[in-house]
């Protein structure tokens, strides 16, 4: 794992980085869920339109998040 390599011999920094990463990811998941529900708000929950908007939103946000994470030295 890149974190272990990056912070080799610096256990406290490694632990803090991991904690920050996990916290940020959990908050991003909450954001993603809320954002996609907002985008699908006009459609009836459970309808084909709702599911389609939700899936498109999740896919788009996942791709954006993946690109951001690839830039981090974790």
C-alpha positions as semicolon CSV with decimal commas, in nm:
position;residue;x (nm);y (nm);z (nm)
1;X;0,000;0,000;0,000
2;X;0,133;0,344;-0,088
3;X;0,056;0,486;0,258
4;X;0,285;0,232;0,421
5;X;0,561;0,307;0,172
6;X;0,514;0,685;0,193
7;X;0,514;0,693;0,574
8;X;0,752;0,403;0,639
9;X;0,896;0,445;0,987
10;X;0,648;0,720;1,073
11;X;0,365;0,527;1,234
12;X;0,190;0,829;1,385
13;X;0,177;1,017;1,053
14;X;0,061;0,703;0,875
15;X;-0,218;0,653;1,127
16;X;-0,326;1,018;1,104
17;X;-0,328;1,007;0,725
18;X;-0,535;0,688;0,722
19;X;-0,780;0,839;0,969
20;X;-0,815;1,155;0,762
21;X;-0,858;0,950;0,445
22;X;-1,131;0,729;0,596
23;X;-1,311;1,031;0,744
24;X;-1,301;1,215;0,412
25;X;-1,425;0,912;0,223
26;X;-1,718;0,864;0,463
27;X;-1,813;1,230;0,421
28;X;-1,783;1,198;0,044
29;X;-2,021;0,900;0,048
30;X;-2,275;1,108;0,242
31;X;-2,232;1,392;-0,008
32;X;-2,270;1,154;-0,301
33;X;-2,591;1,006;-0,161
34;X;-2,740;1,349;-0,089
35;X;-2,636;1,497;-0,423
36;X;-2,783;1,210;-0,621
37;X;-3,109;1,219;-0,425
38;X;-3,128;1,592;-0,499
39;X;-3,072;1,534;-0,870
40;X;-3,341;1,264;-0,875
41;X;-3,584;1,461;-0,657
42;X;-3,832;1,542;-0,934
43;X;-3,875;1,178;-1,028
44;X;-4,097;0,943;-0,828
45;X;-3,879;0,734;-0,598
46;X;-3,853;0,380;-0,732
47;X;-3,957;0,477;-1,085
48;X;-3,741;0,398;-1,386
49;X;-3,658;0,768;-1,418
50;X;-3,549;0,789;-1,054
51;X;-3,331;0,481;-1,082
52;X;-3,180;0,608;-1,406
53;X;-3,094;0,950;-1,263
54;X;-2,951;0,795;-0,947
55;X;-2,736;0,549;-1,141
56;X;-2,607;0,819;-1,377
57;X;-2,527;1,049;-1,086
58;X;-2,349;0,780;-0,886
59;X;-2,146;0,677;-1,190
60;X;-2,048;1,039;-1,265
61;X;-1,951;1,119;-0,906
62;X;-1,759;0,791;-0,869
63;X;-1,554;0,873;-1,178
64;X;-1,482;1,223;-1,048
65;X;-1,382;1,087;-0,706
66;X;-1,159;0,820;-0,861
67;X;-0,974;1,085;-1,061
68;X;-0,920;1,290;-0,745
69;X;-0,798;0,990;-0,545
70;X;-0,551;0,895;-0,817
71;X;-0,382;1,231;-0,764
72;X;-0,327;1,172;-0,391
73;X;-0,002;1,019;-0,266
74;X;-0,183;0,766;-0,050
